[in-house]
Amino acid sequence: RRKLQTVVADDARFLPGYTPRSFEHSFSADDGFRYAGYRFNGRIDRIDEDGDGHAVIIDYKGGLGNAFSPFGRKDGPDVPHAQALIYAQIARRDLGLDVVGSLYRSYNKSEVQGAYAAGAAEIGYDFTTNAYETGNADAFRELLDKTENEVAEVIERLLAGQIAPMPATSDACTWCAVNGTCPRCVPVPPEEGDQ
């Protein structure tokens, strides 16, 4: 109960100037939604809009570990977990929204990560914020396009059978079913006769 009260109180101060307009917004490949050239299904946890018609996509998570960190590249976010950026692109293109941010909001802590256009959104209150400012709204849209192109490349590699382990973060192997036996994560000397 205390956690719920804290989340509700924090959300009342989250993104000042924005108002929640949609919760659990579902979209389906059967309705023509596509991303990175492929049919796509999903559900956006929350869409907030301001009085100028800007929208921010919010995806709630229990915790925000390294995979959600927007930092890593000098030219923009390194976001192994791109769900919010994917949803932002779909909302921009298929729902016709002027999306200026895609944020992950922890419901266990007052923590926010993600990316947004500078000057378009204020996170608000005293959240622990690792949100990356992209520059202006055009720079944010470029980030969405760049992310979609990168996701398309990954999908093409997967479809071509290139499914080598490539952990994106130091803790990625924590959830791997073959943890401890993968040569990518834990160097294992080749056995005699292996090539």
C-alpha positions in Angstrom: 0.0 0.0 0.0 2.8 2.4 0.9 4.5 1.7 -2.5 1.3 2.4 -4.4 0.8 5.6 -2.5 4.4 6.7 -3.3 4.0 5.9 -7.0 0.7 7.8 -7.2 2.2 10.8 -5.4 5.3 10.8 -7.6 3.2 10.4 -10.8 1.2 13.5 -9.8 4.5 15.5 -10.1 5.9 13.6 -13.1 6.1 15.5 -16.4 4.6 18.8 -15.3 2.6 20.4 -18.1 1.6 17.0 -19.5 -1.6 15.1 -18.9 -2.1 11.3 -19.2 -4.3 10.8 -22.3 -4.1 7.1 -22.8 -3.3 4.0 -20.8 -2.6 0.5 -22.1 -3.0 1.6 -25.7 -2.9 -1.6 -27.7 -2.0 -1.9 -31.4 -1.9 -4.9 -33.6 -0.2 -6.1 -36.7 -3.6 -7.2 -37.9 -4.5 -3.5 -38.0 -1.5 -2.7 -40.2 1.0 -1.6 -37.5 4.6 -2.2 -38.7 8.0 -1.4 -37.4 11.4 -2.0 -39.0 9.6 -3.4 -42.0 7.7 -6.1 -40.0 4.3 -6.5 -38.6 4.2 -5.5 -35.0 2.0 -5.9 -31.9 2.3 -4.1 -28.6 0.8 -2.1 -25.8 1.9 1.3 -24.7 1.6 1.7 -20.9 0.9 5.4 -21.0 0.8 8.4 -23.4 0.9 11.9 -22.0 0.3 15.1 -24.0 0.8 18.8 -23.3 -1.2 21.7 -24.4 0.9 22.2 -27.5 0.2 18.7 -28.9 3.5 17.1 -27.8 3.4 13.5 -26.6 5.6 11.5 -24.3 5.5 7.7 -24.2 6.0 6.1 -20.8 6.7 2.5 -20.1 6.5 1.3 -16.5 9.1 -1.2 -15.2 9.8 -2.7 -11.8 13.4 -1.7 -11.9 15.7 0.1 -14.3 19.0 -1.6 -14.5 21.9 -1.1 -16.9 19.9 -2.3 -19.9 17.8 0.9 -19.6 20.6 3.3 -19.3 20.5 5.9 -22.1 24.2 6.6 -21.9 27.1 4.9 -23.8 27.5 6.5 -27.2 28.9 9.9 -27.8 26.5 10.5 -30.6 23.4 9.5 -28.7 21.9 6.9 -26.4 23.0 3.3 -26.3 19.7 1.7 -25.3 19.9 -2.1 -25.4 16.2 -2.0 -24.2 14.6 0.0 -27.0 11.0 -0.8 -26.3 10.0 2.8 -25.4 11.8 4.1 -28.5 9.9 1.6 -30.7 6.6 2.6 -29.2 7.5 6.2 -29.7 8.1 5.7 -33.4 4.8 3.8 -33.8 2.9 6.5 -31.9 4.6 9.1 -34.1 4.0 7.4 -37.4 0.9 5.3 -37.0 -1.0 7.3 -34.3 0.0 10.7 -35.8 1.3 12.0 -32.5 4.1 14.6 -32.1 6.2 12.5 -29.8 9.0 14.3 -28.1 10.0 11.7 -25.5 10.2 8.0 -24.6 10.7 7.3 -20.9 10.9 4.3 -18.6 9.4 4.9 -15.2 10.2 2.6 -12.3 7.2 1.9 -10.1 9.5 0.6 -7.4 11.7 3.8 -7.1 11.4 7.4 -8.1 13.6 6.8 -11.1 13.3 7.7 -14.8 15.4 6.7 -17.8 15.0 7.2 -21.5 15.3 10.0 -24.0 13.5 13.2 -24.8 13.8 16.4 -26.8 15.5 19.2 -24.9 13.1 21.9 -23.9 10.0 19.8 -24.9 9.6 18.0 -21.6 10.5 18.5 -17.9 10.9 15.3 -15.9 9.7 17.0 -12.7 10.0 16.6 -9.0 13.1 14.9 -7.6 13.3 11.7 -9.7 16.7 10.0 -10.2 17.0 10.8 -13.8 19.2 9.2 -16.4 17.2 10.5 -19.3 19.2 11.7 -22.3 18.4 15.0 -23.9 18.7 14.5 -27.7 18.7 18.2 -28.6 15.6 19.6 -30.3 12.6 17.7 -31.5 14.2 17.0 -34.9 17.1 15.3 -33.1 14.7 13.2 -31.2 12.9 12.1 -34.4 16.3 11.3 -35.9 17.0 9.1 -32.9 13.7 7.3 -33.5 14.6 6.7 -37.2 18.1 5.6 -36.3 16.8 3.1 -33.7 14.3 1.7 -36.2 17.1 1.2 -38.8 19.3 -0.5 -36.2 16.4 -2.8 -35.2 15.8 -3.7 -38.8 19.4 -4.7 -39.2 19.2 -6.9 -36.1 16.0 -8.6 -37.4 17.7 -9.2 -40.8 20.7 -10.8 -39.1 18.3 -13.0 -37.0 16.4 -14.1 -40.1 19.6 -14.9 -41.8 20.4 -17.3 -38.9 23.1 -15.0 -37.3 22.2 -15.7 -33.7 25.5 -15.5 -32.0 25.6 -14.4 -28.4 26.2 -10.7 -28.2 25.5 -9.4 -24.7 24.8 -5.7 -24.8 25.5 -5.1 -21.1 27.7 -6.6 -18.4 24.6 -8.1 -16.7 23.0 -9.5 -19.8 24.2 -13.0 -19.1 22.5 -13.1 -15.7 19.2 -14.2 -17.4 20.7 -16.5 -20.0 19.7 -20.2 -19.8 23.2 -21.3 -20.6 24.9 -18.9 -18.2 28.4 -20.1 -17.4 28.8 -22.3 -20.4 28.8 -19.7 -23.2 32.2 -18.9 -24.6 31.1 -15.3 -25.4 30.3 -14.6 -21.7 32.8 -16.9 -20.0 36.0 -17.8 -21.9 36.2 -21.5 -22.0 39.5 -23.1 -23.3 38.7 -25.3 -26.4 38.8 -29.0 -25.7 41.1 -31.2 -27.7 39.8 -31.8 -31.1 37.5 -28.7 -31.2 37.9 -26.3 -34.1 
